[in-house]
Amino acid sequence: MTRALELGCGNRKRPGVIGVDINPNTNADIIHDLNVFPYPFEDSSFEEIYADNTLEHLDNIIKVMEEIYRISKAGALIQIIVPYFRSKWAYIDPTHRHFFTIDTFTYFDPEHVHNRLYNYSNAKFRTDHICFNENISYKGFPKYYYGLLKFMAAKWPNRYETYLSSIFPLDTLTFYLRTLK
């Protein structure tokens, strides 16, 4: 059986995972402030870790990623969903402290130039893939164009971010990372 953890689970905790949240009025199994380190788990405890619209609220992304690294097993799947920096949803919530682009987590990838130039942390992750608006459908303009926009953003994320995202911003990014140990 896969051991999985959801950080900031709120009341939408995934079935079969251990949920952590600061709010005692949620479905969390463990009440813990994710800005307080270390997290209450042993090293290499989890094969999967989820953070759905959580990281943008936390104080120190590097420390959070180091904790995720510490508590995840080698090769663990890490799924992080965050508001895309071009989205109005990134800025509308006054509790958001961070904004995310397609390259945010390249600083933790030893194969990427960002990691080699700015090695901020010993936590290492490989990005398997990135999805725009993975769990969001139709956005108010014709479905065909929305589907085409999502397809182009998925196929050519750098081009989308550079040339189209300021005109046609998508809302969320989902990062699928793997722990490198």
Helices and strands as residue ranges (DSSP letters): E 4-7, E 18-21, E 30-31, E 46-52, G 55-57, H 61-71, E 72-83, H 88-92, G 104-108, H 113-117, E 125-132, H 143-155, H 157-159, I 160-164, E 172-179
